[in-house]
């Protein structure tokens, strides 16, 4: 917080002496009028308010972030998707694995990709959705993912074009997408066991088979 002495005096006078106990935005607009040549920034006002006991007492608590609940009622109704990072042990330059699971049937698709970009995720899941449309004439209504950059941009636009609603988990709470997280663990255990295969060629073939 960088307030000049003149700005600080004007702010305290307005807030305490004149009882102009309002929020950041109204204080900012009023100080723009009173100090047209030297008014403080809205960020500085906000930082100052956070240190004031009165503002702390009357601050409206923010609403808690929640994940929109939905219940899977049949196969191909809702999916969960995540990305597993294998950049420390890539197979044929494939550094990540897209893991998508049907929340009703627990059927899982795993597709290896080379880069962590929305376009790569779209390329991985497009054949799956094409087969679902061709065979079952249906697509999922919802897909749950975290808020990672790989699930934005082209990925979001792709789902919108298909009429699929995207749900996001709360940051830092992987348990809110527990089903795909558990399947991630299963896949990691399988991949770890592959390391015990003695023949390197056999090991490579098993890895490629799993990743595709």
Beta strands, then each sheet from edge to edge (+ up, - down):
strand 1: 78-85
strand 2: 96-102
strand 3: 108-113
strand 4: 142-145
strand 5: 165-168
sheet 1: 3+ 2- 1+ 4+ 5+
end
